[in-house]
Amino acid sequence: MKQGAVVVMPRRPSEGPPSSGLWTLAAGWAAAARRRFGNAWILTLDGVATPEQARTFADPAATHVGPKPRLGAVPTALRTAAKDVVRGWAGRRASRAGEPGEWRDYDLVFVWQHHDLFQSAGTAIARRHRCPLVTFVDAPQVWEAARWGVRRPGWARLVERYGEVPQLLASDVIACVSDEVAREVRRLGAPRERVLVVPNAVDPDQFAPNGRGAAVRERHDLDGATVVGWVGTFRRFQGVQTVVEAFARVRAARSRVRLLLVGDGAERAPVEALVARLGVRDSVTFTGAVSPGDIPDYLDALDVAVVSARADQGFHYSPLKLREYLACARATVAPRVGEIPHVVADGTHALLYEPGDAADLAAKIDVLCSDAAVRARLGAAGRALVLATATWDIRLAELLDSEPFRAAGRLRSDST
């Protein structure tokens, strides 16, 4: 019987940039499963998609279908409560819906579902097909929202209890992106023996040196400059302001250095204001939103790539951008926080700086701006590291070989 896997994303493709990284994530896992088993499907709230289609869902030109309601006058807590109710209703509806027929005649090796509030569609599919259920957790939702300042006065525990815990307990494997996330899911009651740390990865064919950076440099009038770049969605937790402050220090000593900020988002306006205050507007380029398919071209245009993080906030993430920078053989500067110092060796694969420390970041950027040989060495070592440790195919192999997954397979065999 033919084999395959199902990736469940409880999202709509029209949700917009905050979900862009999640579609990249889903596409990566589905593409790896398709290469391994021959077939894989991504189930969204709007239907079934291929990995190639999922990548387009991250495209800002393909999202935000129709105007969004204006809720500025509604108290934040009330807005959060309304969203929780909607997500609960959508999750209940999705779990009761019939399955599409694409995988009807396939033996499903596993169902992979992205952890979200009141999500149970993946649970229902895995039970119907008697296959292991893998729940991927980039963060417990209530816990992460609280860290970002989103409060649920009086009902946070209820949302955790009824909206998060059931899917964790129903999972055969709970794949967490970091040790900190793993600790939190165990706090919620997830069985320790089912919890696995599975960091994010990258497609090394999509993200690779491609020679198309010259066209990007010409388009943005960067020819002849040493280009420092950052790619992201301009969200508060990313701490882009530190990148700008560090760049201003470097720019004071180097007239031919430019900063390329790739992306768009809610924090772009404050960053633009900071650029103006620091007097470096003529040396900073804001590209606006860029199609995911074009991101490798923009990375190819960089001499130095920067990962950012706030100093006053924990770091439970497994940043996709770090792997993408490294896979494109860019000389990378990253904060010494969270998983990062355990992923890359300082001075071998990247240069590390203290998060939020603009002076330290500026010093590391200046080192790379001054020495093309160091940039080339770090870039080559970074790509080699990704190829050896951080592709989606490697992550899938690690999952299949893990004890939680093997235990789920044995249980399935014993019950048939």
C-alpha positions in Angstrom: 0.0 0.0 0.0 1.3 3.5 -0.8 2.5 5.6 2.0 2.2 9.2 2.9 1.9 11.8 5.7 -0.5 14.6 6.5 0.6 18.0 7.9 -2.3 19.8 9.6 -2.1 23.6 9.8 -5.1 25.1 11.6 -4.8 28.4 9.7 -6.2 30.1 6.6 -3.8 31.0 3.8 -5.2 34.5 3.9 -4.2 35.2 7.5 -1.1 37.3 6.5 2.5 37.9 7.5 2.3 36.8 11.2 1.7 33.3 9.8 4.4 33.5 7.1 7.0 31.5 9.1 4.4 28.9 9.9 3.7 28.2 6.3 7.5 27.9 5.6 7.6 25.4 8.5 4.7 23.3 7.2 6.1 23.3 3.7 9.5 22.1 5.0 8.0 19.2 6.9 5.6 18.2 4.1 8.3 18.4 1.4 10.6 16.2 3.5 7.9 13.7 4.1 7.1 13.6 0.4 10.7 12.9 -0.5 10.8 10.1 2.1 7.5 8.4 1.5 6.4 9.6 -1.9 3.4 11.6 -0.9 2.4 14.3 1.6 -0.4 16.8 2.0 -1.0 20.0 4.0 -4.5 20.4 5.4 -5.5 24.0 6.0 -8.8 25.5 7.1 -9.3 26.3 3.4 -8.5 22.9 2.0 -5.6 20.7 1.0 -2.3 22.3 -0.3 1.0 21.1 -1.6 4.4 22.2 -0.1 4.9 24.5 -3.1 1.5 26.1 -2.6 2.1 26.5 1.2 5.3 28.5 0.4 3.2 31.0 -1.6 0.8 31.5 1.4 3.7 33.3 3.1 3.8 35.8 0.2 2.4 39.2 1.4 0.9 39.7 -2.1 -1.2 36.6 -1.6 -2.5 37.4 1.9 -4.9 39.8 3.6 -7.8 39.0 1.4 -10.3 41.8 1.9 -10.2 44.6 4.6 -9.7 43.6 8.2 -12.2 44.9 10.8 -11.1 48.0 12.7 -11.0 47.0 16.4 -8.9 49.9 17.8 -11.6 51.0 20.3 -12.2 47.5 21.6 -10.4 46.7 24.9 -7.5 44.2 24.3 -8.8 41.7 26.8 -12.2 41.7 25.1 -10.6 41.2 21.7 -8.5 38.3 23.0 -11.6 36.7 24.5 -13.5 37.0 21.2 -10.5 35.4 19.3 -10.4 32.5 21.8 -14.1 31.9 21.2 -13.7 31.9 17.5 -10.7 29.6 17.6 -12.6 27.2 19.9 -15.5 27.1 17.5 -13.2 26.7 14.4 -11.3 23.9 16.1 -14.4 22.0 17.1 -15.8 22.4 13.6 -12.5 21.2 12.0 -12.3 18.1 14.2 -15.8 17.0 13.1 -15.4 17.7 9.4 -14.9 14.8 7.0 -11.5 14.2 5.5 -10.6 15.1 2.0 -10.1 12.1 -0.3 -6.5 12.8 -1.3 -5.0 10.2 1.1 -8.0 7.8 1.3 -6.0 5.0 -0.3 -2.7 5.6 1.5 -1.1 4.2 4.6 -0.4 7.3 6.7 3.0 7.0 8.4 2.1 9.9 10.7 0.0 13.0 11.1 1.9 16.2 12.0 -0.2 19.0 13.5 0.9 22.5 14.5 0.0 23.2 18.0 -2.7 25.9 18.3 -5.6 26.7 20.6 -8.4 24.2 20.5 -6.8 22.3 17.6 -7.9 18.7 17.2 -8.3 18.0 13.5 -4.9 16.2 13.4 -6.0 14.1 16.4 -9.1 13.0 14.7 -7.2 12.1 11.5 -4.5 10.1 13.3 -7.1 8.1 15.3 -9.1 7.3 12.2 -6.0 6.1 10.4 -4.4 4.5 13.5 -1.1 6.2 12.9 1.2 8.2 15.2 0.2 11.8 16.0 3.1 14.3 16.1 2.2 17.7 17.6 4.8 20.4 16.8 5.0 23.1 19.4 6.9 26.4 18.7 5.4 27.8 21.9 2.4 27.1 24.2 0.0 29.7 23.1 -1.2 31.2 26.4 2.3 31.2 27.9 3.8 32.9 24.8 1.0 35.5 24.6 1.5 36.4 28.2 5.2 37.0 27.5 4.2 39.4 24.8 1.9 41.3 27.1 -1.4 39.7 26.1 -3.5 39.1 29.2 -6.4 36.8 29.8 -7.6 37.9 33.2 -9.5 35.1 34.8 -9.6 32.7 32.0 -6.0 32.0 31.0 -5.9 28.7 33.0 -9.1 27.6 31.4 -7.8 28.2 27.9 -4.7 26.2 28.7 -6.7 23.4 30.3 -9.3 23.1 27.5 -7.5 24.6 24.6 -4.0 23.3 24.8 -3.6 20.4 27.2 -6.0 17.9 25.4 -4.0 17.9 22.2 -0.7 17.5 24.1 -2.1 14.5 26.0 -3.5 13.0 22.8 -0.1 13.2 21.0 2.3 10.3 20.6 5.2 12.7 20.0 5.4 16.3 21.2 8.1 18.0 19.1 9.2 21.2 20.7 11.5 23.8 19.0 13.7 24.4 22.1 14.5 23.2 25.6 12.5 26.1 27.1 9.4 25.2 25.1 9.8 21.5 26.2 9.9 22.6 29.8 6.7 24.5 29.4 4.8 21.7 27.7 5.9 19.4 30.6 4.6 22.0 33.0 1.2 21.7 31.2 1.2 18.0 32.0 2.7 16.5 28.8 4.3 13.1 29.5 8.0 13.5 29.7 8.7 10.4 27.6 6.8 11.8 24.6 8.5 15.2 24.6 11.2 15.7 22.0 13.3 18.8 21.1 13.2 19.3 17.3 14.7 22.7 16.2 13.7 24.3 13.0 15.5 23.6 9.8 15.9 24.9 6.2 15.7 23.7 2.6 19.3 23.8 1.4 18.4 23.8 -2.3 16.1 26.8 -1.9 18.4 28.7 0.4 21.9 28.6 -1.2 24.3 31.0 -2.8 22.7 31.7 -6.2 24.5 34.7 -7.8 21.3 36.7 -8.1 22.3 39.1 -5.4 23.9 41.4 -8.0 20.5 42.3 -9.4 19.2 43.1 -5.9 22.2 45.4 -5.3 21.6 47.2 -8.6 17.9 47.6 -7.9 18.5 49.2 -4.5 21.6 51.2 -5.5 24.0 49.2 -3.3 26.8 48.5 -5.8 30.2 49.1 -4.4 29.0 49.1 -0.8 29.5 46.6 2.0 25.9 45.5 2.7 24.7 44.6 6.2 21.2 43.1 6.2 18.4 41.9 8.3 15.3 40.0 7.3 12.0 39.8 9.3 8.5 40.9 10.0 9.3 44.0 12.1 7.7 42.6 15.3 8.5 44.0 18.7 10.2 40.9 20.1 12.8 41.0 17.3 14.5 44.1 18.7 15.4 45.6 15.3 16.2 48.9 16.9 19.5 47.4 18.3 20.5 46.6 14.7 19.9 50.2 13.6 21.8 51.6 16.6 24.7 49.3 15.9 24.7 50.2 12.3 24.8 53.9 13.1 28.0 53.2 15.1 29.6 51.3 12.2 28.5 54.0 9.7 30.2 56.7 11.6 33.5 55.0 10.8 32.8 53.5 7.4 31.3 55.6 4.6 30.7 52.7 2.2 28.6 50.6 4.4 24.8 50.2 3.9 22.0 48.6 5.9 19.3 46.7 4.0 16.2 46.0 6.1 14.0 43.4 4.3 10.4 43.0 5.3 7.5 44.9 6.7 5.3 44.9 9.8 3.9 46.8 12.8 7.3 48.0 14.1 8.6 49.4 10.8 7.4 53.0 11.5 9.3 53.2 14.9 12.4 51.8 13.3 12.2 54.3 10.4 11.8 57.1 13.0 14.9 55.8 14.8 16.9 55.8 11.5 16.0 59.4 11.0 16.9 60.4 14.5 20.3 58.8 14.2 21.0 60.6 10.9 21.6 57.5 8.8 18.6 57.7 6.5 20.7 58.0 3.4 22.5 54.7 4.3 19.5 52.6 5.2 17.2 50.9 2.7 13.7 49.6 3.6 12.6 47.1 1.0 9.1 46.6 2.2 7.5 43.1 2.0 9.3 40.7 -0.2 8.0 37.4 -1.7 9.4 34.4 0.1 10.7 33.1 -3.2 12.9 36.2 -3.6 14.4 36.1 -0.1 17.4 33.9 -1.2 18.2 36.6 -3.8 18.2 39.3 -1.1 20.4 37.2 1.2 22.8 36.6 -1.7 23.1 40.4 -1.9 24.4 40.7 1.7 28.0 40.8 3.0 26.9 40.5 6.6 23.6 39.1 7.9 22.2 39.9 11.4 19.9 38.0 13.7 18.3 40.2 16.3 16.7 39.7 19.7 15.6 41.9 22.6 17.6 41.9 25.8 14.7 42.2 28.1 12.8 39.2 27.0 13.3 35.5 27.0 14.2 33.7 23.8 12.4 30.4 23.4 12.5 30.5 19.6 14.3 28.4 17.0 14.9 31.1 14.4 14.4 30.1 10.8 16.3 33.1 9.6 19.5 31.9 11.3 19.4 28.7 9.3 18.5 30.6 6.1 21.4 33.0 6.5 23.8 30.1 7.2 22.5 28.0 4.3 23.1 31.0 2.0 26.7 31.1 3.2 26.3 34.6 4.6 28.7 35.8 7.3 26.3 36.0 10.2 26.2 37.9 13.5 23.7 36.5 16.0 22.7 37.1 19.7 24.2 34.9 22.4 20.8 33.8 23.6 18.5 30.7 23.7 19.5 27.9 21.5 21.9 29.9 19.3 25.2 29.4 21.2 24.4 25.7 21.2 23.8 25.7 17.5 26.7 27.7 16.2 30.3 28.0 17.5 31.3 31.6 18.0 34.1 32.5 15.6 33.6 29.3 13.6 30.1 29.4 12.1 29.1 33.0 13.1 30.0 35.8 15.5 27.9 36.1 18.6 27.0 39.3 20.5 25.1 40.1 23.7 21.5 40.7 22.9 20.4 44.3 23.1 24.1 45.5 23.3 24.5 47.8 20.3 28.1 48.4 21.0 28.9 44.7 21.0 26.9 44.1 17.8 28.6 47.1 16.1 32.0 45.7 17.0 31.2 42.3 15.5 29.7 43.8 12.3 32.8 46.0 12.0 35.1 43.0 12.1 33.2 41.4 9.2 33.0 44.6 7.2 36.8 44.9 7.4 37.8 41.4 6.4 36.4 39.6 3.3 38.4 36.5 4.1 36.7 36.1 7.5 33.3 36.6 5.9 34.1 33.9 3.3 35.3 31.5 6.0 32.3 32.0 8.2 30.0 31.7 5.3 31.4 28.4 4.1 31.4 27.0 7.6 27.9 28.1 8.2 26.6 26.4 5.1 28.5 23.2 5.8 26.9 23.2 9.3 23.4 23.4 7.9 24.0 20.7 5.4 25.3 18.4 8.2 22.8 19.2 10.9 19.8 21.3 10.0 17.9 20.3 6.9 14.3 19.3 6.9 15.3 15.8 5.8 17.6 15.5 8.8 14.8 16.6 11.1 12.4 14.1 9.7 15.0 11.3 10.1 15.6 12.3 13.7 11.8 12.3 14.4 11.3 8.8 12.9 14.3 7.4 14.8 13.3 9.0 18.1 12.1 6.8 21.0 8.7 8.5 21.3 8.0 7.8 17.6 9.3 4.2 17.8 7.1 3.6 20.9 4.1 4.9 19.1 4.8 2.6 16.1 5.2 -0.4 18.5 1.9 0.4 20.1 0.2 0.7 16.8 1.6 -2.7 15.7 0.5 -4.4 19.0 -3.1 -3.1 18.5 -3.6 -4.3 14.9 
